[in-house]
Amino acid sequence: MDGFVCMRLDRPQVVDERKVQSIVRGCVVVDTCERFEVYGYFPQERSELSRMRTRFGAKRGRELHGRDAVRHLLRVAAGLESRVVGEPHVLGQIRRAFRDAQLRENVGHMLAALFRTALRTGRRVRGETRLNAKSESVVTLALQRLESDLGSLSGKRIGIVGTGELARETVAALTKQGTTSLTVFSRSSERAKQIRTMQGSPVYGLDDWARTAPGLDAVIACCRTANPILRATHFAESFGRLTCVIDLGYPQNIDESVGAIARVSLTRLDDLTRSAPTVELASANRVVIEELSRLDQWTQNRKAARLIERLVRDADLPPSRSTQALHAKIMRAKAQVAA
């Protein structure tokens, strides 16, 4: 499995996926609410890998190679690397990352094989284990924390800061729970004007915060930003009803100063974790090991097939009936090995 690389970034949301795709050929960017990882296949120390390292610089976190990189992606797809073990959304995020890279014609045979294996791993873990039988996610855990702090959500006013995928999921979950008074805030006033409503809830820009936010009982922040956007100064005396603030941002959306407000309970993303029963973890790890071995065997077969093809080409045998029959047998063998 030599050649596979996973570059994990420490500050994921500050990196533009499209820029990564334009800088580096042959890579897939996995961008979720808690990770930004770039996967590539570089059989030698190619210039693309050097460009990746130069581009990310200090933002670059741990770099995984070969079998370690493959195992990590399979574990991510299985939900074993999520804060909520077995969370259901990561598989769809990997699928979209793979599809987007394919649409950009940015995926070779080896990287495609890796991601197909990862998707199969995730499907098998879902189908063969009960790793997360309740389909819990950081959003469902956030709602549980809200109910713990506020009691019933009926009649409560809740603000959602963010307009991305995680924000939409949060709004949908709160609406399903029967929360009817939701207010959504976008960092961009222009984007707020474009969206206007999210699933029936009004959308405002953060510059309208002082006018529209007072009276909220709780705030859930889930923006993609490099630095905190809400501080203690955002929660003045007019926020006397506010008791619960939940920060689902990674990096953090809420400044530490908010946690110092006596009446406010501040919950971070790191606080919303859920483990899994040992037996289900063992079953999921077994699937990962099996799929890792399967991909390993495929890569070995592919190497053998390419070697056979090169031997046949380099032999340049004279055309005779016997050599043609030999050539046909070798090509059949090559096809069987590569299957």
N, C-alpha and C positions, 0 to 999 in steps of 0.2 A: 504493500500500500504506500510505498514511497511516492512522494510528490504531492500528496494532499496537505493542505495548509488551512488552518483556522486562525484568523487574527481577531482577538477579542478586544473591543475598545472599552476603556474605562468610562468615557463620557459619551454614551451612544447618541443621544438626541442632538448633539451639535454637529453631526456629520450628515451631509446630504447624500442619500443613496445614489441619486443620478450622477453626482460628481464622481463617486467611487466607480460606478459603471463606466464612466467616460475615461477615467484615468487608467483603469486596469482591465485588460482583456481577460476573458475566461474566469469570471468570478460570480458568485451568488451572494447577495447581501441579505442576511436574516435580521430583520429589524422588528423587535417586539417592545412591549412596555418596560421590560427589564433587561434587555440586551441589544447590542449591535455587534454582529459578527460577520466577518467577510471570509467566505470559503473559496479556495482556488485549488487548481491542480497545476503544479509546476514541477515536472520530472527532473529538471535541472534548476540551478540558481538563475532563473530567467529575469529579464529586466522588469517584467510586470511585478514580481515579488519585491524587487528593490524599490520600485515606484510606490508600492503599497506602504513599505516601511518609511520611505521619505515623506510621503503625503501625511501620514497619521502622526508621526513624530512622538511627542509627549503624550498624545491621547491614546497611543497604542498600549494595550494591556498585554495579557499573556498570549503567547503565540504557541499553537499546538501544531505538531507535524505528524504525518504518516498515520499510523494506527490510532494514536491518541486523538488526532483531529477527527477521524472517522467515528471513533467510539463516542466522542463528545456530541457530535451531531445526532447520532442515533439515540443517545440518552436525552437530548433536548426534545427530539420528536416523540419520545416515549413519555415525556412529562416528568422525567426524573431529575431534571435540572431546574425545575420551576419552584418558585416560593411556595405555591400550593401544589404539592406533588400530585402529578396526574392531571393537572388543569387542562381543560378540553380545547382551548383556543390555539395553543402553540402549533398544533399540526396544520391548521388552516393557514397560519402565518407562514410556515415553511412552504406550504403548497403555493401560496401566492408569490413568495420570493423566487421559487424555482420557475414558476410560470412567467414572471416578469423578466427574469434573466433569459428565458427561452425566446420571449418575444423580441428581446434586444439581440438575439443570436449571440449570446454571450456565454454559452455553455457547450463544452466539448463532451465527447463520449464518456470520459471518466467521471467528470463532475455530474453528468446526468445520471450515471449509474449510482453514484453516491446518494444523490437526493431521492432517486426512486427507492433505494434501499431504506433511507430514512423514513419516507412516507409509508412504506410497507411495515416498517417497525412500529410506527405510531398506530397504524390500523390494527396490527396484531395485538398490541398491548391493550387497546380499547376493547377488542373483541374477545381476547383470551384471559383477561384479568379483570378484577374489580378494584383497580388501583384508585379510581376516583368515582365510585358508584353514584355519588350524588352530584357529579359534574360541578363541583365547587371551583370557584375562581377567586381572584382578589376582589372582584366586584361583589360576589355573594358574601364573602367574608366582611367586606366593608358594610354591606347592608345589615349583617348580623351585629356589627359593632354599633351601627346607628340605632338599631332597635334596643340594644343593651343600654345605650346612653339616654335615648329619648323615649323609650317605651314604644307605644304604637306610633307608626309613621303617619297615620291618618290625621289630616289637618295641620301637619307640620310644613313649614316653608323651608325648602332645601335649595341651595345654590350649587351648581355644577360649573367649575372653571375648566374650560377646554371644549373643543368642538371636534376632536378626532375620534378614532374608532373606540377607544376606551370610554370617552365621554358619552358616545352614543349608546354603548352597551350599558353604562350606568343609568342613563335616562330611561332606557327601555326596562331595566330591572326595577327601578323605582316606580315607574308607571304600572308595571305588572303587580307590584306590591300594593297598589292603591293610592300612592302619593300623587295628589292632584295639583299641588302648588310647587312647581319647579321653575327655577330661573337659571338660564345658561349664560355664561360669560365667555367671551372670546378676547384673547389678548389684542386682536386686531379689530379696530372699529369698522374697517372696510369689510372684513370677512363677516362681521356681525350683521352689517347691512345687507350683504349678499344672502346670508342664510335666513335671517329674520326669525325663523322658528325651527326648533328641533323636536320632532315628534309631538308637535302641539304646544311646546313650551317656548316662551319668548327668549330671544338671544340678544344680549347687549354686549357692547364693548367694555373693557375694563375702565375706560375713562368715564363710564356711567355708573361705576361701582358706588360712589358716595350717594347717588340719587336713588338707585334701585335695590341695593343690597341690604340696608338696614331692615331689621325685622326678621331676618333669616334665623332659623333654629339650628341649622347645620350647613357646613360647606364641605364639598368633596372636590379636591383639586386634582386634575389629571391632564396637565399640559405637557407638551414637548418643549422644554426650555432648558438652557444651560444653567440658569441661576434662579433663585427664588423670586417669585413675582408677588407674593402676598406677605405682608409684614404686620407687626402689631399695630402700626398706624392705620391699617385698613380696617381694624376692628375697634372703632371708637365706642364711646358710651352709648351711642344709639343702637349698638348691637347687644343690648342687655339680654335679649332672649337667646343669643347664640351660646351653645354649650358644647358643641361637638364639631371638630375640624378633622378631616381625614385627608391625608396627602398620599395619593397614588402615583405621584410623579417620580420619575427616575431619570436624571437627578431630581432632588427635592424641589417642589413648588412652593412650600411654606417655610418661611424663615424661622429660625430657632426662637426668635423673640415672641412668636405667637404662643409657644408652649409655656411662656412665663405668665400669661394672663390667667389669673386665679380661677375665673369661672369657666375656662375653656379646657376641654380634654382633646389633646392633639395625638392623633394616631398616624404613624408612618407606615410606608409600604413594608418595611422590615418587620413590623409588628403583626402583619397579616400573613401568617404562615400556617400550613397544615401538613402534617406528616401523613404517612400511610401505614397500614398494618404490615408487619414484617413479612408475612406469607405473600402478600400481594407485591411487595417490593422484590422479593425473590423471584416471583413469576415474571415480573417485568424485566428484571435483569437477565433472566434466562432467555427471553425473546431477543434482547439486545445482543447477547453473546452468540446466539444462533445466526442472527442476521449479519453480524460482524464476520463470522466464519464463512457465511455464504458469499459475501462480497469479496472476502479474501480469496476464496476459491475461484471466483469469477475473474479476478484480476490476474491470478496465476494462469488460468486457462487462456486468457486473452494474450498474455505474454508468449505462451507456448504457440498459440495460433499464429501470431505475428512472426515468431521465429521460423516456423515451418514455411510460411509464405516467403520469407526472405531467402531461405535455403533453396526453395524451388526456383525463385527468380534468379538467384546468383549462379545456380547450377548450369543454366542455359544449355540443357541437354539437346542433342540433335533430334529433330523430329523423326521418330520411328514408332512403329506400333507398340513396342514394348515400353518405350519411355512415355508415350502418351497414356498408356494404361497405368504406369507408375504415377504419372502426374495426376491422373484422375483420382487414384486412391489417396494420394497425399492431400489433395484438395478436399476430399470427403472427410478425411481425418481432421483437417483444419477446421472444417465447418462443425464437426462434432465437438471438438475441443472448445470452440468459441461459443457454443450454444449455452 
